[in-house]
């Protein structure tokens, strides 16, 4: 299966995630980042649909960006450790990034290239 990859940017064009894998099927969402040892600072995974995440069986912390269906940032959970959970009311999309890489804040508008 070919990985679908996109670039995530803020509305003003700043790159948030240069290599963002799109998890839009049951199997890609189910697998997520499990089994990986780390994420590079410029890579991540975007889950659609998704309003919450769990960190079960993960080996490293991440930043999680929760967005509505139009990619408006609702909440940013920073440095989320393994074996934790997080979510946001109204979230339809979750962007998982390396810990410390989420250079966004609530209210930002995100876009996908490609």
Beta strands, then each sheet from edge to edge (+ up, - down):
strand 1: 5-10
strand 2: 15-23
strand 3: 43-48
strand 4: 52-54
strand 5: 62-67
strand 6: 73-80
strand 7: 85-87
strand 8: 93-98
strand 9: 110-113
sheet 1: 6+ 5- 8+ 3- 2- 1+ 9-
sheet 2: 4+ 7-
end
